[in-house]
Amino acid sequence: MKKIFLFLTIAAGSIICVPASAQLRVNVNIGNQPAWGPVGYDHVDYYYLPDIETYYYVPTRQFVYLDNGRWIYSSSLPYRYRGYDLNRGYKVVVNQPRAYQNFPMHRAEYSRYRNYNGRQMIIKNSNDSRYVVKDHPRYYRNRGRD
């Protein structure tokens, strides 16, 4: 009886110690996104701000802007944009590494949002209550309710 118990204990211990062969990794950075960013996204790498042709890199909480041909990372906007209201400007979510390297394409594609000053809707089909900011003037749900 002792041998069977010892064998079962060793067998159970070896099963527990075997590492899992499949692992799932989910990268969610909701807590890192700034309050002025659009809601409805589980993950954001960059925001592109068409009004001032600047990026905001969410993981490090830094603005990325062009200055004399060089991309600068800074915790604040440059002095020339001191009056810019982050809450009112349009933001484009760009999930790609070093998004600023595609600046000419982003500039052309999102130029229609310069001086937009309209309401920025949450992403379509986002019914998750985590992403809805109720009674917030910047966001609305275009579904005929709320």
Residue pairs with C-beta under 8 A, 6 or more apart in sequence:
27 43
28 42
28 43
29 42
29 43
29 44
29 58
29 59
30 41
30 42
30 130
32 58
32 59
32 61
33 41
33 44
33 58
34 56
34 58
34 61
34 86
36 86
36 87
36 91
37 44
37 47
37 56
37 58
37 91
38 47
38 91
38 93
38 120
38 122
38 123
38 139
39 122
39 131
39 132
39 133
39 139
40 122
40 123
40 126
40 128
40 131
41 93
41 123
41 131
43 95
44 58
44 93
44 95
45 57
45 58
45 59
45 94
45 95
45 96
45 97
45 99
46 55
46 56
46 57
46 58
46 64
46 93
46 94
46 95
46 96
46 99
46 100
47 55
47 56
47 58
47 91
47 92
47 93
47 94
48 54
48 55
48 91
48 92
48 94
48 99
48 106
48 110
49 55
49 56
49 86
49 89
49 90
49 91
49 92
50 89
50 90
50 92
50 106
50 107
50 110
50 111
50 113
50 114
50 116
51 84
51 89
51 90
51 113
51 114
51 115
51 116
52 65
52 77
52 81
52 84
52 89
53 65
53 66
53 103
53 107
54 63
54 64
54 65
54 77
54 81
55 63
55 64
55 65
55 94
55 99
55 100
56 62
56 63
56 64
56 91
57 63
57 64
57 73
60 73
61 75
62 73
62 74
62 75
63 73
63 74
63 75
63 76
63 77
63 78
64 71
64 72
64 73
64 100
65 71
65 72
65 74
65 77
65 78
66 72
66 100
66 103
67 78
71 100
72 78
77 84
87 138
88 117
88 138
89 116
90 110
90 113
90 116
90 118
90 120
91 120
92 106
92 110
92 113
94 102
94 106
96 102
99 106
119 138
119 139
119 140
120 138
120 139
121 139
121 140
121 141
121 142
122 131
122 132
122 139
122 141
126 132
132 139
132 141
133 139
134 146
140 146
